[in-house]
Amino acid sequence: MGGRGRITAVAWAATMATAFALLPLVEDRGWFLQAGLLLALVSGVGALARWGEVNAALTTAAQLLTAVLLLTLTTVPEYALLGLVPGPEAIGELGVLYSLGAQDVGSYASPAPVTEGIRLMLLTGVLAVGVIVDLLAVTLRSAAAAGLPLLAMYSAATGIAQEGTAWIYFVVAAGGFLVLLLTESATRVSAWGRFFPGPLGQGGGEPGAARQRVPRLRTGHRIGAAALGVAVAAPLMLPALGEGLVSPPTRGGSGSGDSDIGTIAVNPVVALQDQLNQPSDRTVLTYETDSDRPGDLYLRLVSLDRFDGRRWFSSENILDPIPDTPWPVAGLGDEVEQAEAVTTITAEPEYAQRSLPVPVPAQEITADGSWAYDAYSRTLVAGRGESSAGLEYEVRHLLIEPTAAQLAQAPEPVSTVITDDFTRVPADLPPLVAQTAAEVTAEATSNYERAVALQRWFTSEGDFTYNTDVASGTGTEAVANFLQAREGFCIHFAFAMAAMARTLDIPAQVSVGFTPGARQADGSYAVGLHNAHAWPELYFEGVGWTRFEPTPGQGSAPAWTRPEAESADRPESETEEPETGTTTPETEEEEPAPAPEEPQRCDPMLEPEACEVPVTAEASGSDTAFAVWPWIWGALGAAVPAALALTPWFWRRRERGRRLAPGAGVMAAWEELLDSAWDIGSPPVPAETPRQGAQRVVRAGQLAEAPSAAVHRVADAVERELYAPRPAAAGSAGGAAVAEDVRTAVAAMRTVPESPAARTRVALFPASAVRVTRAASQRARAVRAEAAGRARRIAPRLSRTRG
């Protein structure tokens, strides 16, 4: 136990030494200390399990379960039972964080900020490698093989690093692995006593010299040297991966203007900031339109409808095939001034995006290729092998011009989807957000006036500064930090206004895309990198999603939010106010009546259940997906540990049935008898005779006269099988009698454990199940030996061929 304890500690140290190479990839290093503490707890659980003589499979299962509990405790405790046990909601939240982390890894340049998603991925990676290293080096006693997961983590770190990995990281990682090898070798030698390489007295006078010539030590050194050689060479053979952690767009060099201006499935928030900070404003889109208000033609790329307190992201309700056109516009009534327009857009060949930027609200998009419809963003999304690069597509869309009076008199939303999903804010949102929203809109009397007050506060009254160099920020404190610092770019303003609107029960979302661009000499419009923009959209019944512009000095404020629009509409509003006051109840009751005008069509966002085309499983924004998928993942998360825990029991049942089956033979029955004694605490002794084995089994099982006689009859049958000149046939009646004697003895041995808990442990976690890992090790050694033999046979042929 002392030797295994040392190897456990050194395995932990070797894993953390290799994880040291991950530090240059991120800005904050606090995660490293947290990972070390969590891995120490996981390693401690493994040490306790081995001290209790738990088999390898259950030891690893216990460590994995501990790792899951610790990750839940440190990342999503507010969603877990008692802050520790992950239920469906916690598992769903972990999935969201992993997804966000994957987006961040593909978007941020290193060193990247430690967002909550990246932090979760770092902790998970270190714990996973640590569990594998512990399993190989400590449980299976194969420290050399433990170098493979360590090498994988080190190679990943060095391959991703932007400026090369400093030599200190290699020295620390290599030193940890070498110490692990030496510790494991020393523990193996100490278990056999001092090794003497020659006859007694020859070369034994210098123990240190003798230890250096131990074959196992020499083998360990060779394997270690080979692994370290691969670790040095692997980063040199890996291709350059760009400036992101995996495959982000490359930022242009200073003054060069050369950059990749887009990439498929990039985090739109990070991509937007990268585009705004490009040294030159390169064109990404050009378009022609028959709109009479091209200055208001914002191009939406994606709508971010979900807000979890950490960030905004899109539900992506994907409909395939594309619904019939014209697509209905959520909440739009006939009273609002509207006109149709057609815009033809051409994307530059370098601009590859998964979604098509389109004017909103789009009613039909014509584009070549395989596309699906995103009901939330109201645009087309790429199928396999598709992107916007070099694509020309036509968009038929509406030009909507509501008045201030129409917005001010908008009734409550009819759809519960709007009122429930788009006003939802997380419970851990800092109180400062709601308090500030209430203070800014204290004098407003309608949702429209509250929205205009928020926009005015951001653009003029709140003393905010526009700065694209401020980090976009994640975490529950991001919005509150922005409201205090009062410095940022369009992402900050859009996120903050939408979050504040939701605290006021105004449905809100954030759109990411482009401002209208610049008019060219031929009448077309060019949209450049610096037109990348984000803006909030608030929902008003009868008008639908309505754009606001809180970013100072950017874009254009909508006509319905300008002071002249409010003053122009105020007399009409005042004159109609008495009439409205008398007719509002009737109007609210009759509001849903016009819906049946076009029963063959539906709104896939407001009424997804009424659409003929079902929402796909990726539509994580739907109530069904929220309700079903966490339970599915929760069930799978509970089933996997349960299956691992029950594996020894299943194996023993299968083996017992196979060994005692008709025709299995005497030796199979004898093996079952010995394993049954092993399960109750009497492991087999390879050197004992069948009679000695029978006596041991009788003593271990405290067998009475009848089962004791059955054991001895089995031993006699084994002796006849081994030593008689003509052993009985396997399928004879004698073989059946032996199997029955084994069943009698096993039934008696099951009563040996005194308590029900002990009997359950023997049944579920039989000690003889260790044969599985031993058999796997033997098969692995056989495969290696066969591969080495083939290599030796092929080598001479290769040499002759080259000669």
N, C-alpha and C positions, 0 to 999 in steps of 0.2 A: 504493500500500500504506500510505503514511503517513496519507492521508486516511481510509482504511477502519479503520486502527488507532485513530485518534482517535474515530471514530463507535462502534467496538466498546466502547471505554472509557466513552464517554458513555452508550451504551445500557445498559451495566451499571449506571452510576450512576443513570440515570433509573428503572430497575426497582427498585433498592433504595430510591430516594427515595419511590417510590409504596408499596413494601412497608412503609415507615416508618409509614403510616397503620394498619397491622395491629397495631401495638404495644399500643394500649389494650385490645385484645380479650383478652389473656392476661396472666398475672401475671409470668412470668419472661421476660426479654428476651434471654437467651443464644442462643436460636434465631436471632435476627436476624443476629448476627455469623457464625454457622455458615452461614446461608443465603447471606450475602454471599460467603463464601469458596468455597462450592460453585459458586455462579453465576459467580464469577471463573474457576474452572477450566473450566466449561462454555464460557464465552465465549472463553477461551484456545484451546480445541480448535477452535472455529469460526474464530478468526483464523488458526491454523496451516493449517486446511483451505483457507481462501481463499488463503493465501500459496502453497500448493501447487497452486492453480488447480483445485481440486476443484469440481464443479458444485454447484448450490444444493441439490438433493435429497440428495446424499451428505453435504454439509456439515451439513445439519439432522439427518440420520440419525446422524451421528457425535456430534453434540451430545446427541441424545436418549439414545443408548447410554451416553455418559459420565454423563449425569444419572442413569440407572438404576443404573449401577455405583456412583456416589457415594452415592446413597440407600441402596443395599444395604450399603455399607461403614460408613455412619454410623448405621444403624438395626438391621440384623439380621446383623452380620458372622459371628456364631457359627453361622448356618445356611447360609452361602454358601461356595462353593469358594474357598479361599485368602482368605476374608473379604471377597471383592470380587465374584466372579462368581455371580449368583443362579441356583441350581438349583431343582428342584421344591419342596424344603423351604423355601428362602428365599422363593420366590414365595408359597407358602402362608402363611408367617408374615407377609409384607407384606400379604396380603389380610386376615389377622386384624387387623393393626394398623389398616388403613384402616377396617374394620368397627367396631372399638372407637372409633376417632377420630370416626366418623360418629355413634355413640351419644353420645359425650362432647359433641360440638358441639350435639347436640339436647337436652342435659340441663343442662350447666353454665351458670350465669349469668356474664356478662362483668364483670370480667376472670376468665377461666377459668384453672385450673391447666394448665400445659403437660404434659399426659399424653403418653405416647409416641405414642398415636394422633394427638392434635392436633398434636404436633410434626412427625410425618411428613406430615400434610396441609398444614401451613404450608410446610415445605420443598418439597414437591411443587408447591404452588401457585406459589411464587416462582420455582422453576426452570422450570416450564411457561411462565409469563408471560415470563420472561427469554429463553427460547429463541425464543418467537414474536416478541418485540421485536427480538432479534438478527436473525432471519430477515427481518423487514420492513425494518428500518432499515439494516442493514449488507449483507446478502446481496442483497436486492431493491432496496435504495436508495430506500425509501419511508418516511421517518421520520414523515410525517404520519399514515400508516395505522397506525404503531406506537402511536399514541395510543389506539387502540381497546382493546387488551388492558390497557394501563395504566389507562384509564378504568374498565374492568370491575373490576379489582382494587381501585381506589380507591373505587368506588361500593359494592362489597361491604363494604368495611371501614366506610364511613360509614353504610351502611344497617343494619349489625348493631350498631354501637356503641350502648351503652345511654344514655349521657349526652351524646350529640352528640360530634362530632369537633372538637377544638381547631383554631383557625385555623392553628396552626403546621404541622399535618399537610398541610393544603391548600397552604400556601405551598411546603413542601418538594416535594410531588408535582408541583405546577404548574411550579416552577422547574426540576425535572429534565426535564420534557417540553419546556419552552421551550429549554433548552440543547441538547437533542437536535435540535430543529428547526433552530436556528441553526447548529449544527455541521454538520449535513447540507447545509444551504443553502450555507454557506461552502465546503464541500468541492466541491460541484457547480460553483460559480462559479470556484473556483481551477483547476479542470480545464480551463476555457475561457479562462483569462486574465482580464485586467481588462475589465469591461463598460462600454461607452460608450453611453448611452441615445440620443444624437443624432449628428449628423454630427461627424466628427473635429474636435476642438477646441472643440465646444459642450457645455459642461457637463462636460467631462472633466478640468477643472483641480482638481476636488475629488473624489478617489476615494471618500471616505466618503459624500458625497452621492449619488454614482453608485451605490454598492452598495445604498443604501437603496431605490433605485428599480428594482432588478432585479425582473423579473416573478416569478421563482421565489420570491424572498424575500417579495414581497407576498403571493403565494398561500400560502406557508407560514405567514405571520403570520395570515392570515385563518382558515386551517384551525385553527391553534393557538388563536386566540381563540374560535372556535366550539366546539372540543372542551372548552376550559376552562369555557365557559358551560354546556355540558351537564353537566360534572362538578359544577358548583355546584348546578344545578337538580335533577339526578337524585336525590340523597339527600332533597331536600324532597318529591319526588313518591312516594318509596317508603313503603309502610305501616309502621307500628310493628310490630316483630317479637317483642315480648315480652322477657323477661329472659334467656332462653337464647340461645345463639349462633344457633339457627335457630328452633325452636318448642318450647321447654320449658314446663313448668308455671310459672305466675306465682307468685312468693312473696307471701304476704299482707303488706300494709303493717303498720306497727307499730300494734298494737292494733285494727286494723280487722277482722281476721278474715275478710276477703274474699280468696279465693284459688281458683285452679283446683286441684282436688285430685287430678287425674290426667290423663294423656294417653296416647294409644296409642303403644306401642313405645318407652316411655321406659326409659333405663338404670335397672334396678331398684335398683341401689346408690345412684345419685344421687337418684332419686325418694324412696327410703327416708329419706335424711338430710334432704331438703327437708320431708317430712311430719313427721318428728320435731321439726323446728325451727319448725313453724307456731305462731303465737302462740295460736291457739285450737284445741281438739281437735274438729274437725268430723266428723260421722258419715259414713262411706263405705259401710258395709255393715250390714245387719241380718239376723239369721237366727233360725230356730226349729229345735230339734233334740230328738230323743227319746233322746239319749245320757244315760247316768247319770253321766258324768264330763265335764260341759261345761267344767270348768276346764282340761282337757287338750286342748281342741279348737283346736289351731293350724291356721290356714288357709294352705296353701301356694299361692303365686302362681307361682313358678318355682324349679327346681332348677339350681344352678350346679355342673356336674359336671367342667368342664375347668379346669385350673390351669396356666397357662403361665409362672408366675413373676412376671408383671406383675399379673394379676388373675384372678378366677374368672368364668367365663361359661358359658352353657348351650349344649349341643350342639343342642338342639331337634330331636330325632328325630320328625318329623311323619308321622303315618299318616293317609291319606285314601283311602277312607272309614274311619270309626271302626271299630275292631275289635269283635268280638262281646263282649258282657258276660256274666257279670261279668269284669272285667279281672283277670288273675292278679297276685298280689303277689309280687314278687321275693324268693326265699329264705324265705318264710314256711312253717313246718311246722305239722302238726296238734297238736303237743304244747303249743304256746303258747296261753294263754287268749285267746279272741277272741270278739267279738260284733258283730252288724250294727247299724247305726244309719242313720237318714235325717235329713238336714239340708236345710232349704229356705232359700236365701240370696237376698236382694234387694239389688242394687247401687243406690246413689244415682244420679240422672240425670247428675250432674257427674263421676261416677267412671268414666272410660273407659279400660279396660285391654285389652290384646291377649289376655291369659290370664285364665282364671276362677280366683279364689281358692277353694280347696276343702279340706275336711278330708282328711287322709291316713291310710291309703291309700284312695283312691277306687276303687270298683269299677264305678260307673255314674254318668253325669251326664246329666240331661235338661234341655235348653235349646233354646229356639226360635232359628232362624237357621241360618246356614251355619258349621259348626265342624269342626275336625280334632282329632286326638288327639296330644298330645306324650307320647311313651313315657317320656321321662326325667323330666319334671315331673309326669306322671300326671294331667294336666288337659286341658281343651279350649282350643284356641287359635283366634282369630278368623279367619274367611275375609274376602274382600273386602267392605268396607262394614259389617263387624260389629265390635262392641265390647261390653264389659260394662256400658255406661252404661244405667241403668234396667232392667236385665235381672233377671228372677226365674228361678232354676233350682234343681233338686233334685239332691242328691248322696246316693247310697247308698255308705256307706263302712264300714270295719271299725274296731273299737276293740280294740287289741292291748295286752295287759298281760303282758309277759314278766317272769320272775323274775330275780333276780340270778344264781341258779345256772344257769339256762338260758343266760344271756349269757356267764357265765364258762366254761361247758363247750362253747360253740359250736365246732364243728370249722372247719377251713379252708374257705373258699368253694369250692364246686364249679365255678362258672362262671369261665372264664378272662377273660371280659369284666370281671368284678368285680376279679379279682386283678391284671389288667394295666392297665386304664384308670383305676381308682379308687384306685390306690396310686401313680400316676405323679407324680413331682415333677420340675421342670426341673433341668438340670445346673447352672445358674447361681444356684440358690437359695442364699442365704447360709448358710454352715455353722452359724451361730448357731441357726438354727431347729431343726435335727436335734439339736444338742448340748443345747439347752434341753429338748427333748422327752425325750431320754434321761436327763437329770438328774432331771426331775420324776417320771418313771416308773421310776426305778431299782429300787424295791422291789416293783414289781408283777410278778405271775407269769402274767397272762393279758391278752389284749387288752381284755377288759371292765375289769379292774382298772386298766389303763393309761388307758382312756378316763375312768373315774371320777377317777383321779388328776389328769388334765389339767383336768377340769371343776372339781375342788376347788381346784386351784392358781389358776385364773382367778378363781373367785368369792370365795375367802377367803385362801388362803395366799400368793398372789403380790403382794398389795398393789397391785391395779389400781384405777384410778379411772374411773368412767363419765362421759363427757363427749361430748355430741352436736355440739359446736362444732369438734371435731377433724376436719380434712380426711380424707375416706375413703382417699385415697392410692393411688397406683399405682406400678408399677416393681418391679424385683426386690428392692429393699431395704425395701419397704413393711412386710412382716411382721416383719422384723428390727427395723425402727425402732419398731414398736409394742411389741415385746417389751422394748425398752430403755426407751422412754418410759413404758410401762405406763399409758397414758391413751387412751381412745377410747370408741366406742359399739358396738352389737351387731355391726355389720359387721366391725370389727376383731377382736372376740373369736371370732366364727364363722370368719372366714377363718384366723385364727392357729391355732385348735384343729384345724380340718380339715387344714391344711398340716402341722402337727406330727403328727397321727395318720397321715398318709400316710408321713411319714418313718419311722414305726414299723411300716410295712406293714399298717396298718389301713385298709381301704377307707373313704373319706370323701367327702362332698359337702356343699354349703351350700344351704340352702333360704331363700328370701325370701318373706315374706308378712305375716301378722298374728297376734298373740296373741289369746286367746279373746274379749276384749271384756268389756263390763259388762252384767249382767242388768237388764232393764227391768221395770216394774211388771206388764206383761202377760205376762211369762214369756219374752219374746224377748231376744235379745242384740244390743247395738249395738257395732260396731267402728269406732273413730275413727282419725284420722290418727296419733295418738300410740301406737296399737297396732301400727304398722308395725315389723317385726322381722326379724332374720335369725338362724338357728341352724344348727349343724352336725348332720349325720346320719351315723352310722357303721353299717357293714354287719356283721351277725352272721348266719352261716348258721343256718337254722332259725327265725330271727326276722325277718330282713330289715333294711330301713333303720330305724334306731333313733335317736330324737331325744335330743340332749343340750342342756344349757343352761349355757354358760360365762359369760354376761353377768351381772355382779353386779347384784342388785336388779331384774332385769327378767324377765318371764315367770314360769314356774314350773318348778322342777326336776322331771323325771320321777320317778315313784315308784321305779323300778328303780335310780335313782342316789342315793337318800337313804340315810343311814346305817342307819335302822331296817330298810330292805329288805335291806341287805347282812347285817346281824346276824341277821335272821329266817331268811334262807336259808342262813347259814353251816353250822349243824348238819346240814341235809339234804345240803349239798355235801360236808361232811366224811364223813358216813356212806356216801355213794355213791361216794366217791373210789376206794376199793379196787376196787369192782365196775367203775367206769368204766375204771380202769386195765387191767382184764383184757379188757374188751369193746370198747375204742376201735378197735383195728384192724378187727374185724369190722364195727363200726358205720360206719366210714369207707368200707369196701368196699361196704356195702349202701346207703349214702346215696342214690346216684342211682336206686335201684330204683323208688321210688314215682312217678317222673316219668311213666310211661305211663298213669297212671290216667285222664287226660283227653287223649287223643291229638289230639282235634279242636281243642284250644286251645293257645296258645303264649304265652310271655312275650316281647314285642317288644323288651325291653331285654336280657335274658339270652340269648335265642335268636332274634335277628332273622332269621336265615336260614331258620328253620322256619315263619315266619308267612306266611300266604297273601297278606296285604297288604304289598307291598314298602315299604321305607323310601325316602322321597323323596330327591332329590338334595340337599335342604337339610340332610339329616341329617349334618352335618359331624362328628358324634361317632363315626360308624361307621368301621370299619377300611377298608371299601371306599372311602368318600369320602376318607379321608386318603390312601389309596394312589393313587386315580385322579385326583382333581381337581388336585393339584399338578403331576402330569405333563401334564395337559391345558393348564393355564395356562403351564407351562414351555414346552411345544411352541408354544403361541401366542406366547409372549414371544420365542422364537427365530425363529418364522416371520415375524413382522412386520418386524424389522430385515433379515432375509434378503430379504424381498420388496422392501423399500425399496432395498436395495443392488443388487438385480437389475433394478430398474425401467428404468434406462438401457439395459441389454443387451436387455431385452424390446422396448423401444421401437424401438431400432435394427434389430432383426430384423424387426419388423413393418413399419417404414418401408421397409427394403430390399426386402422382399417385395412391398410395394404399388407401389413406384416401378419395379421391374423386371418387374412382371407384364405379361402380354400385353395390349396396348391401353393401357398407362399413358401412353405418349407419350415423345417425345424430351426434353422439358423435365424430366419427372420423373426420367428416367435421368441427365440432366446434374446435377440437384440431388443425387442419390445419389453421383455421382462427386466433387462438390465437398465433400460432407460426409465422405466417406471420407478425402479429403486433410486435412480439418479434424481428424479423429480422430487422425492421426499428427503433428499439430503445424503445419499450414498452414491457418489460417482463411481463409474466402472474403473477397475484396475486392470490395465492391459496384461500384466504378467500372471494373473491368477488363472487357475484351472477352472473348468466348469463346476467342479464340486466346491472349490473355494468360493467361486462366485455365488453358488446357491446358498452356502452358509452365510455369506455377507448379506444377501437379499433377505434371508429369513430373519437375521438380527435387525437389519434396518427396518423391516416391516413389522417386527414383533408379531410374527405370524403364529397362529394357532396350529394345531396338529394337522387339520385337513389342508389348509393352504400351504403349510410347510411341506407336506408330502407331495403336493402338486408341484412345488418348486423343484424338489429333488427328482421327480419323474422327468421334468423338463431337462434337468442337467444330465440325467442318464441318456435321454434321447440325443442330446448334443454330443455326448461322448461316442455314442454309436454312430452318429452322423460323421464325426471327425475321424474315428479310428477303426470302425468296423470295415472289413474288406468289401462288404456289399451293403451300403446304407439303404435304408428304406426309401421308397419313392416319395417324392414331395407330395403327391396327391393321394397318398394312401390314407387309410383310416387312422393310422398312427399319427400322421401329421395333424389331422383334425383333433385327435385327443390331446396333443401337445398344445394346440391353440386354446382349447378349452381349459387346460390346466393353467395357462398363462392368464386367462380371463379371471379364473378363480383367485389367483395370487394377487393380481392387480386390484380386484375389488376389495380384497382384504387390506392391501396397502393404502387404499384411499382413506381408511379410517385412522391412519397414524396421526395426521395433523389434528390437534385437539380442538382448536377453535374454528368456527366457520370462516373467519377471515383467513386463517392459515390454509384451510382447504381450498378457498377461492383462489388464493395466490398460487398454490400448487397447480390448480387446474388452468388458470389463465396465463400464468407465467412459468411454465415448466422449465427447469434448468437444462434439460436435455435439448431444448430448442437451439442451444449454441451450436449444434451440429450443422445448422443452416449456414452460419457464417464460416465455419470450418470448411464445409463443402465448397462454398464460394471461393475461399482462399485457395483450396486445392485446385479447383478448376482454373483459377487465374494463374497459378504457378504452372499448371500443365500447358496453358495457352502460351505463356511466356517461353517455356522450354521448347515447345513446338516451333514457335517463331524463331527462337535462337538457332534451332537445328536447321530450319529452312535457310536462314541467313548464312550459316556455315556451308551448306551445300551449294548455295547460289554463288557465293563469293569466288570460288575457283573458276566457275564458268564465266563470270564477269571479267575476271582477270585475263582468261584466255581470249575472250572476245575483244577486249581492248588491245591485247598483244597482237 
